[in-house]
Each structure stands twice: as structure tokens, then as C-alpha cells.
């Protein structure tokens, strides 16, 4: 099947008059893809939307459980955020906006919530955390506007793969002590949960294998039930149908240093999402990067305003699209509606809230480690050269600062491991790179000069005007072998 025209130039596509039916709406021929502006029959589209809900659910509901936020409220705002995301991106970017794990550390630092304490989250502390979430959303939305009108190149220069990878990795590694606190509450349940997640990943193919977190949590939940670790007292008192609980935010500028570094993580995740969808659909989607960032920022603002966790694009849903080759944004519309309905079932939310610390600790051990390894994946995919001391020192210092949770409190402001680690990664890389280029000690620059000289020597010496340039020369300053325009 020939590639369909992009949505913004095709009449009757997703962002204008609905989705064009793909073929007969029932089957997908080998090698074909259902593009964002297309759909299958509505029953099939709804079933794909349900798959997206299941795929994102395991990670999305863990965030409120780990932070003490109301699960139903968080699910409500992920649904609303996804609907707005589809609207802002004109139905051209398939994505579900689930809960962001990047915000776990700053929320925990503000609230001091512990799932093992058996106490509810203190309302004022939650309100202050919501204010921090809103600050992240506002900053991300502003970055999205700048990218939309200026372009994404300035982000690639400021945050090359070595910096981006370090920031993503240090988020996960900074959270390791929290996972251990939950594991200590019920070690056997935590181990059962971890083993179930790992075995599901390798025992099953396709969709089941991709739902390892969800299946592992269900197995751990069953183990906790057999050991008498569950408390269902709140479930019987909950209504069957009703709106989730909403909470007003509060603001304290002293906490900005904890939250704003998360913006860099969300930028990396959103750009990575755009690149992934572009690769799978065979389209250039860079022009949607600004809209994607703005939409995620706006969704995070709404979530923080009402008591939900911040949002981000989800790799779990990328996996569903890769497996099904269905990129229809109509499926994400269905997913958002399904999630919205679930968020209005209070009993469902209370059942989620009964998940005990042992299960949370097991799931968090895997998830936090995965976040750390996502940073390593960025380094590997972009061939970051750690024989270059600039790259090596950038990663080394920033990771230790975050893992040890260095703390700095100037003038009443509070900066902890993630904030200081993020600042270290950016400042160390840019400063060392500038000095090395000034002094001529940048190994990448030396290699480029040798390559250019060798090319001039080997090339035919035909008369020509102007200066010769290497056909593969790049002005990239990231110290890696990354292709231009591929920051993640």
C-alpha cells in the first residue's frame, strides 16, 4: 500500500473531519501500517484503545501509589491530558500521556510520604507538591512554544546524548532508597513481585510480555492477599460511580529547585517519542515537536491544578504500536475515554489503593532500575564515546551527586540530588567542551581535523574555488557519534 499523505495536507483526516477508514477496516495486509489519520472499524479501534489502557495502566497507577496522590484523580487527568494532546497536535501524533516517574523524587522530598507508614498524605504538603508540578508544566509549555517557532536544534546543542542520558539515569538511581524502604516492609512479597515481572518478560511473547509490570503487580497482590497483608476497609464504603477527589495547589518558591530539573527529563522523553513515531511511520515529524512539548506541559499544569500527577508520553504505548503497526490516533481517543470512565468508579480507585508496600517495593525496584537504564540506552543508541574524558566526567560527577543526594540550601532555597546532578551534567559538559576547544585538547575535534586532512589528501586535486569541506562534516558538539537531530 502506498504511503498516505500527511494529515495536515489530506482532506478528511483525523484533525479535521474524522479518520479515514484503512482498507476494509477489518484487516491489515502484511507490511502495511494504519497511519495516524486512519482507523479500523470502530469495534477494532476500541479494542486497540483498550490495549493502550492496559499497557499504560501498570506504570500510571503506580505513581499515585508511590506518592500518596489519589489514583482515580491521576487517572482522570491522564485521560483529559491525552484528549488535549490529540487536539493540540491536530490528531497527528499518537500518544497516551501517562504519569511521569520523573516527578517521584521531588514530590517525595516535599511531602515526605511513605507507603510503609500507613498514614494518609498531609493535604498541605500535597498542595505544595502540586505547585511544583504546575511549575514544571508551565516551563515545559514555554519550551514547547519556543521550539515550535525557533526549532529544536538549540535543545540538541544544550543537551547532547551524554547529558540527556545522564539526567534520565540519575532520576532512577536517585530513587533507589525509596524502593528499598518499601521492600523492607514485606521482603517476601517484594521478591515474588520482582520474580513475576522478570519471568513474564521472558516467558510470554507479544502483548503479554509487554505487560510484565501489570502482571507482576497482580501476582504480588495475590501473594500479599494470601499472607493477609491487604486492607479492604475503605473499598466497601466507596461509591460505585462518582467524580474523583480534586485538590487545590499551593506554591512555595523554595521548592522550585527540586522540580524544574524534571523539565529536562520530560523534554528528552517527548523528543524521543516524536523520533520513535517518526521512525515507525516513515515520516518526518519534527515540526510537531513544539506542539508535543506544549501539549504535555499544558496537561501537566491541569494535573497539578487538580491533584493529579504530572504527565509524559509513554514508552509502553510505543511498544503496542510497534507490535500492532496501528498508529491511529482514533485508538488513543478510545483509550482516553476508557480511562476517563474508569476514573469515575470510586470503588475501582479504592481497590488500587489497597496495593501494599511489598508489591510497591517490588515493582519500584524494577521500574526505578528501568529509568536508570533508559539513560544508559540513550548513551548506547547514540554511541556516546566514554574514552572522551569530557563525556566520562560529565556522567561520573552527575550520577554520584544524584545517587548520594547532595544537598545545597542557599538563601532558603533547597536543591537536592536530582537538581544538582542535572545542573552538574549540563555545566560540566558545556564548560569542559568550551575549554577543550579553546585549548585544542578536545579529542573529538582532533579526530575531525585528522579526518578532514586525510580526505583532502586522498581527494583528486582538481582546481576549485572556496574551501573544501568534508561531505559528512557536522557541527555537532555532543562528543558522540550521534546523527544530527537525534538527541535521544
C-alpha positions as CSV (number, residue, x, y, z in Angstrom):
1,X,0.0,0.0,0.0
2,X,1.3,3.4,-0.9
3,X,2.2,5.8,2.0
4,X,-0.7,8.1,2.8
5,X,-0.3,11.8,2.7
6,X,0.5,13.6,6.0
7,X,-2.6,14.5,8.0
8,X,-2.2,18.3,7.6
9,X,-2.5,18.0,3.8
10,X,-5.0,15.2,3.4
11,X,-8.7,16.1,3.3
12,X,-10.9,14.3,5.8
13,X,-8.2,13.2,8.1
14,X,-8.0,12.9,11.9
15,X,-7.6,16.6,12.7
16,X,-10.5,17.8,10.5
17,X,-13.4,15.5,9.7
18,X,-12.6,12.3,11.4
19,X,-10.4,9.4,10.5
20,X,-10.2,7.7,7.0
21,X,-11.0,4.0,7.0
22,X,-8.0,1.9,6.4
23,X,-8.8,-0.6,3.6
24,X,-11.9,-2.6,4.6
25,X,-11.5,-1.6,8.2
26,X,-11.1,-5.3,9.3
27,X,-7.7,-6.5,8.1
28,X,-4.1,-5.1,7.7
29,X,-2.1,-6.6,4.9
30,X,1.5,-7.8,5.6
31,X,3.8,-4.8,5.6
32,X,1.0,-2.2,5.9
33,X,0.6,0.3,8.7
34,X,-2.5,2.1,9.9
35,X,-1.4,5.7,9.9
36,X,-2.4,8.4,12.5
37,X,-5.2,9.8,10.3
38,X,-6.6,6.3,9.5
39,X,-8.6,3.9,11.6
40,X,-10.0,0.4,11.5
41,X,-13.7,-0.4,12.2
42,X,-14.8,1.2,15.5
43,X,-15.1,-2.1,17.4
44,X,-11.5,-3.0,16.4
45,X,-10.3,0.6,17.1
46,X,-11.9,0.4,20.6
47,X,-10.2,-2.9,21.3
48,X,-6.8,-1.3,20.3
49,X,-7.6,1.6,22.6
50,X,-8.3,-0.9,25.4
51,X,-4.8,-2.4,24.8
52,X,-3.3,1.0,25.2
53,X,-5.1,1.5,28.5
54,X,-3.8,-1.9,29.8
55,X,-0.3,-1.1,28.6
56,X,0.0,2.3,30.3
57,X,-2.0,1.3,33.4
58,X,0.7,-0.6,35.3
59,X,3.1,2.3,35.4
60,X,0.5,5.1,35.5
61,X,-1.3,3.9,38.7
62,X,2.0,3.2,40.5
63,X,2.9,6.9,40.5
64,X,0.0,7.9,42.8
65,X,0.5,4.9,45.0
66,X,4.2,5.8,45.4
67,X,3.4,9.4,46.1
68,X,0.2,9.1,48.1
69,X,-1.8,11.0,45.5
70,X,-5.4,9.8,44.7
71,X,-5.2,7.1,42.0
72,X,-8.6,8.0,40.4
73,X,-7.6,11.7,40.2
74,X,-4.4,10.9,38.5
75,X,-6.1,8.5,36.0
76,X,-8.7,11.3,35.3
77,X,-6.1,13.8,34.4
78,X,-4.1,11.4,32.2
79,X,-7.4,10.9,30.2
80,X,-8.1,14.6,30.0
81,X,-4.4,15.3,29.1
82,X,-4.5,12.7,26.4
83,X,-7.6,14.3,24.8
84,X,-6.0,17.7,24.9
85,X,-2.7,16.3,23.5
86,X,-4.6,14.9,20.5
87,X,-6.3,18.2,20.0
88,X,-3.2,20.3,20.2
89,X,-1.2,18.0,17.9
90,X,-4.1,18.1,15.4
91,X,-4.6,14.3,15.7
92,X,-1.2,13.7,14.0
93,X,0.9,12.4,17.0
94,X,-0.3,9.1,18.5
95,X,0.4,9.1,22.3
96,X,-1.1,8.4,25.7
97,X,0.0,10.8,28.4
98,X,0.6,8.6,31.5
99,X,2.0,9.5,34.9
100,X,5.6,10.8,34.9
101,X,8.1,8.9,37.0
102,X,10.5,11.9,36.8
103,X,8.4,13.7,39.4
104,X,8.5,11.0,42.0
105,X,11.7,12.3,43.7
106,X,10.7,16.0,44.1
107,X,7.2,15.0,45.2
108,X,8.6,12.7,47.8
109,X,11.1,15.3,49.0
110,X,8.3,17.8,49.5
111,X,5.6,15.5,51.1
112,X,7.8,13.1,53.0
113,X,5.2,10.5,52.2
114,X,6.0,6.8,52.9
115,X,3.8,4.0,51.8
116,X,5.0,1.9,54.7
117,X,3.9,4.4,57.4
118,X,0.2,3.6,57.0
119,X,-0.7,7.3,57.1
120,X,-2.5,9.5,54.6
121,X,-0.7,12.2,52.7
122,X,-0.8,15.5,54.5
123,X,-3.1,17.9,52.5
124,X,-0.8,21.0,52.7
125,X,2.3,19.0,51.7
126,X,0.3,17.6,48.7
127,X,-0.8,21.1,47.7
128,X,2.9,22.3,47.7
129,X,3.8,19.3,45.6
130,X,1.0,20.2,43.2
131,X,2.5,23.7,42.9
132,X,5.8,22.2,42.0
133,X,4.1,20.1,39.3
134,X,2.5,23.2,37.9
135,X,5.8,24.9,37.7
136,X,7.2,22.0,35.6
137,X,4.2,22.2,33.3
138,X,4.4,25.9,32.8
139,X,8.2,25.7,32.0
140,X,7.6,22.7,29.6
141,X,4.8,24.6,27.8
142,X,7.0,27.6,27.3
143,X,9.8,25.4,26.0
144,X,7.3,23.9,23.6
145,X,6.3,27.4,22.3
146,X,10.0,28.3,21.7
147,X,10.6,25.0,19.9
148,X,7.5,25.5,17.8
149,X,8.7,28.9,16.5
150,X,12.5,28.5,16.7
151,X,13.2,24.8,16.2
152,X,14.7,22.0,18.2
153,X,18.3,22.4,17.4
154,X,19.1,24.6,20.5
155,X,18.0,21.7,22.7
156,X,20.2,19.3,20.9
157,X,23.2,21.5,21.4
158,X,22.4,22.3,25.1
159,X,21.6,18.7,25.9
160,X,23.5,16.3,23.7
161,X,23.1,12.5,24.3
162,X,25.7,12.3,27.1
163,X,23.9,14.9,29.1
164,X,20.4,13.6,28.3
165,X,21.4,10.1,29.2
166,X,23.0,11.2,32.5
167,X,19.9,13.2,33.5
168,X,17.5,10.3,32.8
169,X,19.7,7.8,34.5
170,X,20.2,9.9,37.7
171,X,16.5,10.2,38.1
172,X,16.0,6.5,38.5
173,X,19.2,5.9,40.6
174,X,18.3,8.7,43.0
175,X,15.0,6.9,43.8
176,X,16.7,3.6,44.8
177,X,16.5,4.2,48.6
178,X,12.7,4.6,48.4
179,X,12.4,1.2,46.7
180,X,14.4,-0.4,49.5
181,X,12.2,1.2,52.2
182,X,9.1,-0.5,50.6
183,X,10.9,-3.8,50.1
184,X,11.9,-3.9,53.8
185,X,8.2,-3.7,54.8
186,X,7.4,-7.1,53.2
187,X,10.5,-8.7,51.6
188,X,8.8,-12.0,50.5
189,X,6.0,-10.2,48.7
190,X,8.5,-7.8,47.1
191,X,10.7,-10.7,45.8
192,X,7.6,-12.6,44.5
193,X,6.6,-9.4,42.6
194,X,10.1,-8.9,41.1
195,X,10.3,-12.6,40.0
196,X,6.9,-12.4,38.5
197,X,7.8,-9.3,36.5
198,X,11.1,-10.8,35.3
199,X,9.5,-14.2,34.3
200,X,6.6,-12.6,32.5
201,X,9.1,-10.7,30.4
202,X,10.8,-13.8,29.1
203,X,8.0,-16.4,29.2
204,X,5.5,-14.7,27.0
205,X,5.5,-13.2,23.6
206,X,3.7,-10.2,22.2
207,X,1.3,-8.2,24.3
208,X,1.6,-10.4,27.5
209,X,5.3,-9.9,27.6
210,X,4.9,-6.1,27.3
211,X,2.5,-6.2,30.3
212,X,5.1,-7.6,32.7
213,X,4.7,-4.8,35.2
214,X,1.0,-5.1,35.4
215,X,1.1,-8.9,35.6
216,X,3.8,-8.8,38.2
217,X,1.8,-6.5,40.4
218,X,-1.2,-8.8,40.1
219,X,0.8,-11.8,41.1
220,X,2.4,-9.9,44.0
221,X,-1.1,-8.7,45.0
222,X,-2.3,-12.3,45.2
223,X,0.7,-13.2,47.3
224,X,0.0,-10.3,49.7
225,X,-3.6,-11.4,49.9
226,X,-2.6,-15.0,50.9
227,X,-0.3,-13.5,53.6
228,X,-3.1,-11.3,55.0
229,X,-1.3,-8.0,54.0
230,X,-4.4,-6.4,52.4
231,X,-6.9,-4.0,54.0
232,X,-10.2,-3.6,52.2
233,X,-11.9,-1.5,54.8
234,X,-12.1,1.6,52.5
235,X,-13.5,-0.3,49.5
236,X,-16.9,-1.2,50.9
237,X,-17.5,2.4,51.9
238,X,-16.7,3.8,48.4
239,X,-19.4,4.7,45.9
240,X,-19.8,2.8,42.6
241,X,-19.9,6.0,40.5
242,X,-18.7,9.5,41.2
243,X,-16.1,12.1,40.3
244,X,-12.6,11.7,41.7
245,X,-11.4,13.9,44.6
246,X,-9.9,17.2,43.5
247,X,-7.4,19.2,45.5
248,X,-6.2,22.9,45.2
249,X,-2.5,23.6,44.8
250,X,-0.2,25.8,46.9
251,X,3.1,27.4,46.0
252,X,6.5,27.9,47.6
253,X,9.4,29.2,45.5
254,X,11.8,27.4,47.8
255,X,10.8,24.1,46.1
256,X,11.4,25.2,42.5
257,X,15.0,23.8,42.6
258,X,13.5,20.3,43.3
259,X,11.1,20.3,40.4
260,X,12.5,22.3,37.5
261,X,15.2,19.8,36.6
262,X,12.5,17.4,35.7
263,X,11.6,19.6,32.7
264,X,14.8,18.4,31.1
265,X,13.7,14.8,31.5
266,X,10.3,15.5,30.1
267,X,11.9,17.3,27.1
268,X,14.0,14.2,26.4
269,X,11.1,11.8,26.7
270,X,8.9,13.9,24.4
271,X,11.6,14.3,21.8
272,X,12.3,10.6,22.0
273,X,8.6,9.9,21.5
274,X,8.5,12.0,18.4
275,X,11.6,10.4,16.9
276,X,10.2,6.9,17.7
277,X,6.9,7.5,16.0
278,X,8.6,9.1,13.0
279,X,10.9,6.1,12.6
280,X,7.9,3.7,12.8
281,X,5.7,5.6,10.4
282,X,8.4,6.7,8.0
283,X,7.5,10.4,8.3
284,X,9.4,13.5,9.3
285,X,7.5,14.7,12.4
286,X,10.0,17.2,13.7
287,X,7.5,20.0,13.0
288,X,5.3,18.5,15.7
289,X,7.9,18.6,18.5
290,X,6.9,22.0,19.7
291,X,3.2,21.1,19.8
292,X,4.1,17.8,21.6
293,X,6.1,19.6,24.3
294,X,3.4,22.3,24.8
295,X,0.6,19.7,25.0
296,X,2.4,17.7,27.6
297,X,3.2,20.9,29.6
298,X,-0.4,22.0,29.4
299,X,-1.6,18.6,30.6
300,X,0.9,18.7,33.5
301,X,-0.5,22.1,34.5
302,X,-4.0,20.8,34.6
303,X,-3.0,17.7,36.6
304,X,-1.1,19.8,39.2
305,X,-4.1,22.2,39.5
306,X,-6.5,19.4,40.4
307,X,-4.5,16.8,42.4
308,X,-3.1,14.6,39.7
309,X,0.5,13.6,38.9
310,X,2.4,15.2,36.1
311,X,2.2,13.5,32.7
312,X,4.5,12.4,29.9
313,X,4.5,10.3,26.7
314,X,4.7,6.6,27.4
315,X,7.2,4.0,26.0
316,X,4.7,1.3,26.9
317,X,2.3,2.6,24.2
318,X,5.2,2.8,21.7
319,X,5.5,-0.9,22.3
320,X,1.9,-1.5,21.5
321,X,2.2,0.5,18.2
322,X,5.4,-1.4,17.3
323,X,3.6,-4.8,17.9
324,X,0.4,-3.9,16.1
325,X,1.6,-1.4,13.4
326,X,-1.5,0.6,14.2
327,X,-0.7,4.3,14.8
328,X,-4.3,5.6,14.6
329,X,-4.9,8.5,16.9
330,X,-8.5,7.3,17.0
331,X,-7.3,4.4,19.2
332,X,-5.9,6.9,21.6
333,X,-9.2,8.8,21.7
334,X,-10.8,5.5,22.7
335,X,-8.1,4.8,25.3
336,X,-8.7,8.3,26.9
337,X,-12.4,7.7,27.1
338,X,-12.0,4.3,28.7
339,X,-9.5,5.7,31.2
340,X,-12.0,8.6,31.9
341,X,-14.8,6.1,32.7
342,X,-12.5,4.1,35.0
343,X,-11.5,7.2,36.9
344,X,-15.2,7.8,37.7
345,X,-15.6,4.5,39.5
346,X,-14.6,5.2,43.1
347,X,-14.6,1.5,44.2
348,X,-12.1,0.8,41.4
349,X,-9.8,3.6,42.7
350,X,-10.0,2.3,46.3
351,X,-9.1,-1.2,45.2
352,X,-6.0,0.2,43.5
353,X,-5.1,2.0,46.7
354,X,-5.1,-1.3,48.7
355,X,-1.9,-2.5,47.0
356,X,0.5,-3.0,49.9
357,X,4.1,-1.7,50.3
358,X,5.7,-5.1,49.5
359,X,4.2,-5.1,46.0
360,X,5.1,-1.4,45.5
361,X,8.6,-2.1,46.6
362,X,9.0,-5.0,44.1
363,X,7.5,-3.0,41.2
364,X,9.5,0.1,42.1
365,X,12.8,-1.9,42.2
366,X,12.3,-2.9,38.6
367,X,10.8,0.5,37.4
368,X,13.4,2.7,39.0
369,X,16.1,0.5,37.6
370,X,14.5,0.7,34.2
371,X,14.5,4.5,34.4
372,X,18.3,4.4,35.2
373,X,18.9,2.0,32.3
374,X,16.9,4.2,29.9
375,X,19.7,6.8,30.4
376,X,22.3,4.1,29.5
377,X,20.2,3.2,26.5
378,X,20.4,6.8,25.3
379,X,24.2,6.6,25.5
380,X,24.3,3.3,23.7
381,X,21.9,4.2,20.9
382,X,23.8,7.5,20.2
383,X,27.3,5.8,20.5
384,X,28.5,8.2,23.2
385,X,32.3,7.8,23.5
386,X,33.3,7.4,27.1
387,X,37.0,7.3,26.2
388,X,36.5,11.0,25.8
389,X,37.2,12.5,29.3
390,X,34.6,15.2,28.7
391,X,31.8,12.6,28.4
392,X,33.2,10.4,31.1
393,X,33.4,13.2,33.7
394,X,30.0,14.6,32.8
395,X,28.3,11.3,33.5
396,X,30.5,10.4,36.5
397,X,30.1,13.5,38.6
398,X,26.4,14.0,37.9
399,X,25.5,10.4,38.7
400,X,27.4,10.5,42.1
401,X,25.8,13.8,43.0
402,X,22.3,12.3,42.4
403,X,22.9,8.9,44.0
404,X,24.4,10.4,47.1
405,X,21.7,13.0,47.1
406,X,24.0,16.0,47.5
407,X,22.0,18.9,49.1
408,X,22.5,22.7,48.9
409,X,20.3,25.2,50.6
410,X,21.2,28.8,49.6
411,X,19.0,31.6,50.9
412,X,16.1,29.4,51.9
413,X,16.0,27.6,48.5
414,X,16.5,23.8,48.5
415,X,18.5,21.9,45.8
416,X,18.9,18.2,46.2
417,X,20.5,15.3,44.2
418,X,18.4,15.4,41.1
419,X,18.6,19.2,40.7
420,X,22.3,19.4,41.5
421,X,23.0,16.3,39.3
422,X,21.2,17.8,36.4
423,X,23.0,21.1,36.7
424,X,26.3,19.3,37.0
425,X,25.7,17.4,33.8
426,X,24.9,20.5,31.8
427,X,27.5,22.8,33.3
428,X,30.4,20.3,33.3
429,X,29.8,19.2,29.7
430,X,29.5,22.7,28.3
431,X,32.4,24.2,30.3
432,X,34.8,21.4,29.6
433,X,33.8,21.4,25.9
434,X,34.4,25.1,25.6
435,X,37.8,25.0,27.4
436,X,38.9,21.9,25.4
437,X,38.1,23.6,22.1
438,X,39.8,26.8,23.1
439,X,43.0,24.9,24.2
440,X,42.8,22.4,21.3
441,X,42.6,19.4,23.7
442,X,39.1,18.2,22.5
443,X,39.7,14.7,21.2
444,X,36.7,14.8,19.0
445,X,37.9,18.0,17.4
446,X,41.3,16.4,16.8
447,X,39.7,13.4,15.2
448,X,37.6,15.6,13.0
449,X,40.7,17.6,11.9
450,X,42.6,14.4,11.0
451,X,39.6,13.0,9.1
452,X,39.3,16.3,7.1
453,X,43.0,16.4,6.4
454,X,43.0,12.8,5.2
455,X,40.1,13.5,2.9
456,X,41.8,16.5,1.4
457,X,44.9,14.4,0.8
458,X,43.0,11.5,-0.8
459,X,40.7,13.6,-2.9
460,X,41.6,14.5,-6.5
461,X,43.3,17.9,-6.6
462,X,41.0,19.5,-9.2
463,X,41.0,23.2,-9.4
464,X,38.1,24.7,-7.4
465,X,37.0,27.8,-5.7
466,X,36.4,28.2,-2.0
467,X,37.3,25.9,0.9
468,X,36.9,22.1,0.7
469,X,34.5,20.6,3.2
470,X,34.1,17.0,4.3
471,X,30.8,15.6,2.9
472,X,30.0,14.1,6.3
473,X,31.2,17.0,8.5
474,X,28.9,18.0,11.3
475,X,28.8,21.0,13.6
476,X,27.5,18.7,16.4
477,X,29.1,19.5,19.8
478,X,27.9,16.5,21.8
479,X,31.1,14.4,21.8
480,X,29.3,11.4,20.4
481,X,28.7,9.7,17.1
482,X,25.1,10.7,17.1
483,X,23.3,11.7,13.9
484,X,22.1,15.3,13.7
485,X,18.6,15.7,15.0
486,X,18.7,12.5,17.2
487,X,19.1,13.7,20.8
488,X,17.5,10.6,22.3
